[in-house]
Amino acid sequence: MFEVIKKSILAGIGALAFTEEKIQEVIDDFVQKGKLTQKEGESLVDELQKVIHENKAKLTAMIDERIKAIMDELNLLTKDDLAEMEKKIKKDFTKVEKRLAKLEKQLKEQSA
């Protein structure tokens, strides 16, 4: 469930990549019209892309934290939780089987 939610949100973040392309187009247009030099345009694109990447990483971390908090609030089991429970159940089942075999042995001895 976590991954589905995360992928859905990250798809929206993917729109930022489109924004980066648009930024490049706008800056290129300013350079062509002489409003910016080539060097200024490149510098501006680099700076804006850096800000976008930083914000993308921050947003992804915030989303991860929030999804985990929601899952904790909902008290949902994770795969790790289920695996741990399975180990405990198998261990307990083995103990029960051994105890049952011991009791059966005692019953046979008492009947004999």
KEKE-3310 file (N, C-alpha, C; in steps of 0.2 Angstrom, whole numbers, plus 5000, padded with zeros to 4 digits):
npx = (5004:5010:5019:5011:5004:5015:5021:5011:5010:5023:5023:5016:5026:5034:5030:5037:5049:5044:5042:5055:5060:5052:5056:5069:5066:5059:5070:5079:5072:5072:5086:5087:5080:5088:5087:5094:5110:5120:5127:5122:5109:5112:5117:5106:5097:5104:5104:5090:5086:5094:5087:5075:5078:5082:5071:5062:5068:5067:5053:5049:5055:5047:5034:5037:5038:5026:5017:5021:5018:5004:5001:5005:4996:4984:4987:4992:4998:5015:5025:5036:5032:5022:5030:5038:5028:5024:5036:5036:5024:5027:5037:5030:5021:5029:5033:5021:5018:5028:5025:5013:5017:5024:5014:5006:5014:5016:5002:5001:5010:5004:4993:4997)
npy = (4994:5006:5008:5010:5022:5030:5029:5035:5048:5052:5052:5063:5072:5070:5078:5089:5087:5090:5103:5108:5106:5116:5127:5128:5130:5143:5151:5149:5156:5169:5171:5171:5182:5192:5196:5190:5185:5171:5165:5170:5164:5150:5150:5153:5143:5132:5135:5136:5122:5116:5120:5115:5101:5100:5103:5093:5082:5085:5085:5072:5065:5071:5066:5052:5051:5056:5046:5035:5039:5040:5026:5021:5027:5021:5008:4998:4982:4979:4971:4966:4965:4955:4945:4943:4939:4927:4920:4919:4912:4899:4895:4894:4884:4873:4871:4868:4856:4848:4847:4841:4828:4824:4823:4813:4802:4800:4797:4785:4777:4777:4770:4758)
npz = (5000:5004:4994:4983:4986:4987:4974:4966:4971:4968:4954:4952:4956:4946:4936:4938:4931:4918:4920:4921:4908:4902:4909:4903:4890:4891:4896:4885:4875:4880:4879:4865:4862:4867:4879:4890:4892:4884:4894:4906:4905:4905:4918:4925:4922:4927:4941:4944:4941:4951:4962:4960:4960:4973:4980:4976:4982:4995:4996:4993:5004:5014:5010:5011:5025:5030:5024:5031:5044:5043:5040:5052:5061:5056:5060:5053:5047:5042:5029:5035:5048:5047:5043:5054:5063:5058:5059:5074:5076:5069:5077:5090:5086:5084:5097:5102:5095:5100:5113:5113:5107:5118:5128:5122:5122:5136:5139:5132:5139:5152:5149:5146)
capx = (5000:5014:5023:5006:5003:5021:5022:5006:5013:5029:5021:5015:5032:5037:5028:5043:5054:5042:5043:5062:5060:5048:5061:5074:5063:5058:5077:5082:5068:5075:5093:5087:5077:5093:5085:5099:5116:5120:5130:5116:5104:5114:5118:5099:5094:5107:5101:5083:5086:5096:5082:5069:5080:5082:5064:5060:5071:5063:5046:5049:5056:5041:5029:5038:5037:5018:5014:5023:5014:4997:5001:5006:4989:4979:4989:4992:5004:5019:5028:5041:5028:5019:5036:5040:5023:5025:5041:5034:5019:5030:5041:5025:5018:5034:5033:5015:5019:5033:5022:5008:5020:5026:5008:5003:5019:5014:4996:5002:5014:4999:4988:5000)
capy = (5000:5012:5009:5012:5029:5034:5030:5040:5055:5053:5053:5071:5075:5069:5084:5094:5086:5094:5110:5109:5107:5122:5133:5128:5134:5150:5154:5149:5161:5175:5172:5172:5189:5196:5199:5187:5182:5164:5163:5171:5159:5144:5150:5153:5136:5128:5137:5134:5115:5114:5122:5110:5094:5100:5103:5086:5077:5087:5083:5065:5064:5073:5061:5046:5052:5057:5040:5031:5041:5038:5019:5019:5029:5016:5002:4992:4978:4979:4965:4964:4963:4949:4940:4942:4935:4920:4916:4917:4907:4893:4893:4892:4878:4868:4870:4864:4849:4844:4846:4836:4822:4822:4821:4807:4797:4799:4793:4778:4774:4776:4765:4751)
capz = (5000:5005:4988:4978:4987:4985:4967:4964:4973:4964:4947:4952:4956:4939:4932:4939:4925:4913:4922:4920:4901:4901:4911:4898:4884:4892:4896:4878:4872:4883:4876:4858:4861:4869:4886:4894:4888:4884:4900:4911:4904:4907:4925:4928:4921:4932:4948:4944:4941:4957:4967:4959:4963:4981:4983:4974:4987:5002:4995:4993:5011:5018:5008:5015:5033:5031:5023:5037:5050:5042:5041:5059:5064:5054:5064:5048:5047:5036:5027:5040:5054:5045:5043:5061:5066:5055:5063:5080:5075:5068:5083:5095:5083:5085:5104:5104:5093:5104:5120:5111:5107:5125:5131:5119:5125:5143:5139:5130:5145:5157:5147:5145)
cpx = (5004:5017:5018:5005:5009:5022:5017:5008:5019:5028:5019:5021:5036:5036:5033:5048:5051:5043:5050:5063:5057:5053:5066:5072:5062:5065:5080:5078:5071:5082:5092:5084:5082:5092:5090:5104:5116:5122:5125:5111:5106:5115:5111:5096:5097:5105:5094:5082:5089:5091:5076:5071:5080:5075:5061:5062:5067:5056:5045:5050:5050:5035:5030:5036:5029:5015:5015:5019:5007:4996:5001:4999:4984:4981:4989:4999:5008:5021:5032:5037:5025:5025:5038:5035:5023:5030:5039:5028:5022:5034:5036:5022:5022:5034:5027:5015:5023:5029:5016:5011:5022:5020:5005:5008:5017:5007:4997:5006:5009:4994:4991:5001)
cpy = (5006:5013:5012:5020:5033:5035:5035:5047:5057:5055:5060:5074:5075:5075:5089:5093:5090:5101:5112:5110:5114:5128:5134:5132:5141:5154:5155:5155:5168:5177:5174:5179:5194:5199:5196:5185:5175:5162:5164:5166:5152:5144:5150:5146:5132:5129:5135:5126:5113:5115:5116:5103:5094:5099:5096:5081:5079:5084:5076:5063:5065:5068:5055:5046:5052:5050:5035:5032:5039:5030:5017:5021:5024:5009:4996:4988:4979:4972:4962:4962:4956:4943:4938:4938:4928:4916:4914:4911:4900:4890:4890:4885:4872:4866:4866:4857:4845:4842:4841:4829:4819:4819:4814:4801:4795:4795:4786:4774:4772:4771:4758:4748)
cpz = (5000:4998:4983:4979:4985:4978:4964:4965:4969:4957:4946:4952:4949:4934:4933:4933:4919:4914:4920:4912:4899:4903:4905:4892:4885:4892:4889:4874:4874:4880:4869:4857:4864:4876:4891:4889:4889:4891:4906:4911:4906:4915:4928:4928:4926:4939:4949:4945:4948:4962:4966:4961:4970:4984:4982:4980:4994:5002:4996:5000:5015:5016:5011:5022:5034:5029:5028:5043:5049:5043:5048:5063:5062:5057:5059:5049:5041:5035:5032:5047:5053:5045:5050:5065:5064:5058:5070:5080:5074:5074:5089:5092:5085:5092:5105:5101:5097:5111:5119:5111:5114:5128:5128:5121:5132:5143:5137:5136:5151:5155:5147:5152)
residu = (MET:PHE:GLU:VAL:ILE:LYS:LYS:SER:ILE:LEU:ALA:GLY:ILE:GLY:ALA:LEU:ALA:PHE:THR:GLU:GLU:LYS:ILE:GLN:GLU:VAL:ILE:ASP:ASP:PHE:VAL:GLN:LYS:GLY:LYS:LEU:THR:GLN:LYS:GLU:GLY:GLU:SER:LEU:VAL:ASP:GLU:LEU:GLN:LYS:VAL:ILE:HIS:GLU:ASN:LYS:ALA:LYS:LEU:THR:ALA:MET:ILE:ASP:GLU:ARG:ILE:LYS:ALA:ILE:MET:ASP:GLU:LEU:ASN:LEU:LEU:THR:LYS:ASP:ASP:LEU:ALA:GLU:MET:GLU:LYS:LYS:ILE:LYS:LYS:ASP:PHE:THR:LYS:VAL:GLU:LYS:ARG:LEU:ALA:LYS:LEU:GLU:LYS:GLN:LEU:LYS:GLU:GLN:SER:ALA)
# end
